[in-house]
Amino acid sequence: MFVFRWFNANPLRPALACIGLILLLGAWAKMTTPPRTERDWYPYLARESLVQMNSEGFSVAPVTDWSYGPAGPRNNAYTAAAYKFSDVRAVWFVVEPDPNLSFAAHTFLMFEFAGDRLLGVTIEARREANEDYSPVGGAFNEFELSYLWGTAHDLLTRRTVMLQHKVRIYPITVTDAQLRTLLTNMLQRTKELETQPRFYNTLFSNCTNEIAYAANLDWGPEFILTGEADEYLFKRHIIPGGSLEDARAQADFTDVINRLNAAPEAGFDAAILAELRKRRAALAG
């Protein structure tokens, strides 16, 4: 038979076939194992954000409020947040470009509320302690899915100060109804994870396409090539600006965040929002 002749033609072929079969069976076993909430989690991802909602508003606890220096976390604080839906004013789209891969990025949202308050939500591959993120592993149910709610100070300085990555923050053009729907959907999807844990997936349940599902956006390859997510939104006039290059330049908040990290944390939201509004006006003009 052809199969036997193919194996016999080279002594390495049976060994390679066995290795391939073992890898395939291992991947299949991993993909058929149910997700779990009890593991030895990486500290930043150890606590789940729990949501309570009613027709008037919502609360989230715990909300991560860590602070950072270049060497790592300086304090591991948590807080709680309670808001009225009527107080939501805007949503900002945050992009953390991958420093090594131009087509990859981490994305998340920050919701603005009355009184110059910001509340962010980031969708994460929930890693275990001493476990590194891998996009290949993420395609084979290596990580559970986490919706992590945090302060703007935590989510932004973690990236620019500790990880020393760039951060872009974009204004998003949505109607009041769309804004309310997006916020409600993100809260509901967070709440569902409390009783129905899911796996993170590099292709189908990553940081960007989870947001896209909640926003009811039409599918695009940028949901996988996440480094181009801002281009997807710009082409659909959801991100304003005369050109994508101009929008990206106005959205670069890396230096601003680093500078504000040395200022009192209590004024962080107001200072970020003041600069965001100034740049949004420049894009609109």
Secondary structure, 3 states (H helix, E strand, C coil): CHHHHHHHCCCHHHHHHHHHHHHHHHHHHHHCCCCCCCCCECHHHCCCCEEEECCCEEEEEEEECCEEECCEEEECCEEEEEEEHHHEEEEEEEEEECCCCCCCEEEEEEEEECCCEEEEEEEEEECECCCCCCHHHHCCCCCEEEEEEECHHHHHHHHHHHCCCCCEEEECCCCHHHHHHHHHHHHHHHHHHHHCCCECECCCECHHHHHHHHHCCCCCHHHCCHHHHHHHHHHCCCCCCCCHHHHHHHHECHHHHHHHCCCCHHHHHHHHHHHHHHHHHHHHC
